[in-house]
Amino acid sequence: MQRWLKSRVVWLIVLLLTSAGGLAKLAGADNFTRMGRGFGPGVHWIASLELSDEQKLTLAQILDNYTGEVETVLNDINAARKEFDSLTQVDEFNEESVRDAFQKFSPALEEAMVLKSKIFAEVKTVLTPEQVGKLEQKRTEMSNKMSKRFEFRLEKLRSWLAQSKQ
């Protein structure tokens, strides 16, 4: 029974870390960067909007204004991730330690989401309605892609579990 519980907790932590990693990637953490994602709407997304020189300057200033806050949030997420990593390598499962680590992690994730939303709202004020529409379309496409990826990974887990029980 204890092994079963330990296994479930490890999978839960993996799911949480996957979510945290996704947020950190969206936040532009260097050690998480994949496919050029940046904090907020993403620099590569913005670059695809055919911005005027004035828009580029304004957006650069907006993003520059948030650099310190983004770095702080990323550092908090990274520290919490490391604590979670250390909990998965212990010999003895301790639920209280996992809960404590999550309590420390939760505010960092909350702050990342708030900051991302704040940046996106400010970026949208500089864009034309057509550019906002393109950006929203890209966000929807990314959300759908991430949902499909999650379902794919979950199905792989289910498949592995079914094969393991035979």
RODO-992315 format. One record per residue (C-alpha): x, y, z; residue number from 1; chain; residue in three letters. Coordinates in steps of 0.25 Angstrom, whole numbers. Example, Ala and Ser with C-alpha at 12.3 -4.5 7.8 and 13.67 -1.06 7.14 Angstrom:
BEGIN
<<49,-18,31>,1,'A','ALA'>
<<55,-4,29>,2,'A','SER'>
This chain:
BEGIN
<<0,0,0>,1,'A','MET'>
<<11,10,4>,2,'A','GLN'>
<<18,7,-10>,3,'A','ARG'>
<<5,10,-17>,4,'A','TRP'>
<<3,23,-10>,5,'A','LEU'>
<<18,27,-12>,6,'A','LYS'>
<<16,24,-27>,7,'A','SER'>
<<3,33,-28>,8,'A','ARG'>
<<10,44,-21>,9,'A','VAL'>
<<22,44,-30>,10,'A','VAL'>
<<12,44,-42>,11,'A','TRP'>
<<5,56,-36>,12,'A','LEU'>
<<18,63,-34>,13,'A','ILE'>
<<22,60,-48>,14,'A','VAL'>
<<9,66,-53>,15,'A','LEU'>
<<11,79,-44>,16,'A','LEU'>
<<25,80,-49>,17,'A','LEU'>
<<21,79,-63>,18,'A','THR'>
<<11,90,-61>,19,'A','SER'>
<<22,98,-54>,20,'A','ALA'>
<<32,96,-65>,21,'A','GLY'>
<<22,101,-75>,22,'A','GLY'>
<<20,113,-67>,23,'A','LEU'>
<<34,115,-66>,24,'A','ALA'>
<<36,113,-80>,25,'A','LYS'>
<<25,123,-83>,26,'A','LEU'>
<<33,132,-73>,27,'A','ALA'>
<<45,131,-82>,28,'A','GLY'>
<<54,124,-72>,29,'A','ALA'>
<<67,121,-79>,30,'A','ASP'>
<<68,107,-73>,31,'A','ASN'>
<<54,104,-78>,32,'A','PHE'>
<<54,111,-91>,33,'A','THR'>
<<49,103,-103>,34,'A','ARG'>
<<43,107,-116>,35,'A','MET'>
<<46,122,-113>,36,'A','GLY'>
<<35,125,-103>,37,'A','ARG'>
<<37,137,-96>,38,'A','GLY'>
<<29,144,-84>,39,'A','PHE'>
<<15,149,-87>,40,'A','GLY'>
<<11,147,-101>,41,'A','PRO'>
<<24,143,-106>,42,'A','GLY'>
<<35,151,-114>,43,'A','VAL'>
<<34,142,-126>,44,'A','HIS'>
<<19,144,-126>,45,'A','TRP'>
<<20,159,-125>,46,'A','ILE'>
<<31,159,-136>,47,'A','ALA'>
<<21,152,-145>,48,'A','SER'>
<<11,163,-144>,49,'A','LEU'>
<<18,173,-154>,50,'A','GLU'>
<<20,184,-144>,51,'A','LEU'>
<<23,198,-148>,52,'A','SER'>
<<36,204,-143>,53,'A','ASP'>
<<28,212,-132>,54,'A','GLU'>
<<21,200,-127>,55,'A','GLN'>
<<34,192,-126>,56,'A','LYS'>
<<40,203,-118>,57,'A','LEU'>
<<28,204,-109>,58,'A','THR'>
<<27,189,-107>,59,'A','LEU'>
<<42,188,-104>,60,'A','ALA'>
<<40,199,-93>,61,'A','GLN'>
<<28,191,-87>,62,'A','ILE'>
<<36,178,-87>,63,'A','LEU'>
<<48,185,-81>,64,'A','ASP'>
<<40,191,-70>,65,'A','ASN'>
<<36,177,-65>,66,'A','TYR'>
<<50,171,-66>,67,'A','THR'>
<<52,171,-51>,68,'A','GLY'>
<<39,166,-47>,69,'A','GLU'>
<<40,154,-57>,70,'A','VAL'>
<<54,151,-52>,71,'A','GLU'>
<<49,150,-38>,72,'A','THR'>
<<37,141,-41>,73,'A','VAL'>
<<46,132,-49>,74,'A','LEU'>
<<56,131,-38>,75,'A','ASN'>
<<44,128,-28>,76,'A','ASP'>
<<39,117,-38>,77,'A','ILE'>
<<53,111,-40>,78,'A','ASN'>
<<55,110,-25>,79,'A','ALA'>
<<42,104,-22>,80,'A','ALA'>
<<45,94,-34>,81,'A','ARG'>
<<58,90,-28>,82,'A','LYS'>
<<51,87,-14>,83,'A','GLU'>
<<41,78,-21>,84,'A','PHE'>
<<52,71,-28>,85,'A','ASP'>
<<59,69,-15>,86,'A','SER'>
<<46,63,-9>,87,'A','LEU'>
<<45,52,-20>,88,'A','THR'>
<<59,47,-17>,89,'A','GLN'>
<<57,44,-3>,90,'A','VAL'>
<<56,30,3>,91,'A','ASP'>
<<44,32,11>,92,'A','GLU'>
<<32,39,6>,93,'A','PHE'>
<<27,51,15>,94,'A','ASN'>
<<14,57,11>,95,'A','GLU'>
<<16,69,20>,96,'A','GLU'>
<<28,72,13>,97,'A','SER'>
<<22,71,0>,98,'A','VAL'>
<<10,80,4>,99,'A','ARG'>
<<20,90,10>,100,'A','ASP'>
<<28,91,-3>,101,'A','ALA'>
<<15,93,-11>,102,'A','PHE'>
<<11,104,-1>,103,'A','GLN'>
<<24,111,-4>,104,'A','LYS'>
<<22,108,-19>,105,'A','PHE'>
<<8,113,-21>,106,'A','SER'>
<<10,128,-19>,107,'A','PRO'>
<<21,128,-29>,108,'A','ALA'>
<<12,121,-39>,109,'A','LEU'>
<<1,131,-36>,110,'A','GLU'>
<<10,143,-37>,111,'A','GLU'>
<<15,138,-51>,112,'A','ALA'>
<<1,137,-56>,113,'A','MET'>
<<-3,151,-51>,114,'A','VAL'>
<<10,157,-57>,115,'A','LEU'>
<<8,150,-70>,116,'A','LYS'>
<<-7,155,-71>,117,'A','SER'>
<<-2,169,-67>,118,'A','LYS'>
<<9,169,-78>,119,'A','ILE'>
<<-1,164,-88>,120,'A','PHE'>
<<-11,174,-85>,121,'A','ALA'>
<<-1,185,-86>,122,'A','GLU'>
<<4,180,-99>,123,'A','VAL'>
<<-10,179,-105>,124,'A','LYS'>
<<-11,194,-103>,125,'A','THR'>
<<0,197,-113>,126,'A','VAL'>
<<-6,187,-124>,127,'A','LEU'>
<<-16,189,-135>,128,'A','THR'>
<<-29,181,-134>,129,'A','PRO'>
<<-24,172,-145>,130,'A','GLU'>
<<-11,170,-138>,131,'A','GLN'>
<<-18,167,-125>,132,'A','VAL'>
<<-27,157,-133>,133,'A','GLY'>
<<-15,150,-138>,134,'A','LYS'>
<<-8,149,-124>,135,'A','LEU'>
<<-21,144,-118>,136,'A','GLU'>
<<-22,133,-129>,137,'A','GLN'>
<<-7,129,-126>,138,'A','LYS'>
<<-11,128,-112>,139,'A','ARG'>
<<-23,119,-115>,140,'A','THR'>
<<-14,110,-124>,141,'A','GLU'>
<<-4,109,-113>,142,'A','MET'>
<<-14,105,-103>,143,'A','SER'>
<<-20,95,-112>,144,'A','ASN'>
<<-6,89,-115>,145,'A','LYS'>
<<-3,88,-100>,146,'A','MET'>
<<-16,82,-97>,147,'A','SER'>
<<-13,71,-108>,148,'A','LYS'>
<<1,69,-102>,149,'A','ARG'>
<<-5,67,-88>,150,'A','PHE'>
<<-15,57,-94>,151,'A','GLU'>
<<-4,50,-102>,152,'A','PHE'>
<<5,49,-89>,153,'A','ARG'>
<<-7,44,-81>,154,'A','LEU'>
<<-10,33,-91>,155,'A','GLU'>
<<4,29,-92>,156,'A','LYS'>
<<4,27,-76>,157,'A','LEU'>
<<-10,19,-77>,158,'A','ARG'>
<<-4,10,-88>,159,'A','SER'>
<<9,8,-80>,160,'A','TRP'>
<<0,5,-68>,161,'A','LEU'>
<<-9,-5,-75>,162,'A','ALA'>
<<4,-12,-81>,163,'A','GLN'>
<<10,-13,-67>,164,'A','SER'>
<<-2,-20,-61>,165,'A','LYS'>
<<-2,-31,-71>,166,'A','GLN'>
